[in-house]
Amino acid sequence: MLSLLLQLLPLNQAQMILTKNLLPREERRIKKDIDPILKEVGLMLKLDHERVVKCFGCLADDIDLILFMEMMINGSVLQEMRRQKAPLDSATTVKYLKQAMEGVVYIHSQGVIHRDLKCANLLLDASKDVKLADFGISQEIRLKQNGMTSSTFSENGSGGIKGTLLHMAPEVLNSELMTSSGESESSPESVNKKAFTRKSDVWSMGCTAVEMLTMMGPHEELTDGWRTEKFIFQAGSGKLKYIASELCPDAEADIQALLDKIFQLADVRLTSEELLSELEELERRQTVPLSG
């Protein structure tokens, strides 16, 4: 996540604004590079939901692209796990997932696909309730490297796979695999973007659940030392299996069963509405006291 300019501006006692510069100072952009991003920002300005971080506006020129966002004082879910040095418990996991899916169902109803769901992009307000942030815009404006954006398709210093890539649905990775093998005439940028659907957001939310329960993305340990191309091939071709009991063996059976409904081919995968309904039922069962 790019956060090169952070400044708090007091509006009133209840609300502050975060300003976020999305363009590195050394990069210069031309109009054709900025316009698609401004269109997405314009879409964000129309979003109005309690589970979505509010975007108030932006300033753009050839050097800067600055968003004015609602300030979330408790940081991200990822930061919360790092502070407590432990994964989330089952009840908190279900709560956060349900709240996040309320936001996802809303943005899907508005024709928006998030494309970058993970713990780092689920932010916590003063009441420790979740709101969605960072709608893939940061990735879209990064310099392209070999057809893959540097933030989305990234490796850690030791060559392992990290971050967003671990949360991508097989059909998204497969589109990149097809592009790189010459089977598609579209550019990598356009294929990647078209491959993201509402169902790929659902897959990413399943990966986010694994992250909450284990503090790691799916297969993060297994893929340590892998190159990006190997991960894309293994996951995109379906050779890498996503089985909940193996990905998060300590999770409750109900949560594992739900994850197994998520980690399916897109045609039979839960919709965002179905996933929200399942999470609501799971939360209800968790809060109903056992009868004696």
C-alpha positions, 0 to 999 in steps of 0.5 A: 500500500502506497502511503507516501504522504500522510497528514491528519486534518481535523474536521470536527471531533468525530472525523478526520481525513487521511490524505494519501499520495498514490504517485511516487515523486520520481514518477511522471505521468501523462494524461492517458495514465492518470485518466483511468485512475481518475475514473475509478476514484470518481466511482469511489466518490459515489460509494456510501456505506458504513462498511466502506472507507469514505473517499471525499475527493482527490487532487491530481496533476502530472506529479501528484495524485492525492486521495482524501480519505476517511481516517481509520484510527485503529489501522488494519486487521493485519496490524491488529494481528501483529500487535497481538502477535497471534491470529484472530479467534473464531468469533472475531474472524467471523465478525470481521469477515461478515462486516467485510462482506457487507461492504463487498455485497454493497460495492458489487451492487454498485458494479465495483469489484475490489480486486485486492481483498486481504487483511491489510485492506480491511481497516478498523474504525474507533469501534473496531468495526471493519471497513473496506479500503484500497480498491486495487487503485494503488496496484493499477498505477504502479510501474509495470514490470514484464506485464505484471504490476510490481505491487500485485505480482511480487516476491519477498527478498528471499524469492518467496511469494507474498501479499496480494498474489496469494489471495488471487483466484485461480481464474485470475492467475490462469488469465495471466498464465494464458497471456504470458504463454501467448494464448491471448491477444490482450495485453496483460494489464487488460486481461488481468483486469477483465479476469477479476469478477465478483466471484474472484472477490469471494475467493480472495475473502476466503484467503483473507479468512485463512490469513486471519486464522493463521497469520499467513496467506494460503500456501505461504510456507509451501511457496517460500522460495518459489518464483512468481511464474511457478506460483502462477502456473501451479495455482492458475492451472489448479495443481495447487490445492486449497483444502480448508482442513490443511490450510487452517487445521486448527479452525472450527469445523463450521469455518472449514466447511464454509471455506471449502464452499469458497475454494471452488471453481468460479461456476460453483463458488458461493456468490458474495450474497451467499457468503454473507448469508452463511457468515450471518448464520455462522455468527448467529450460531456462535452467539446462541448459548448452548442449551443445558 
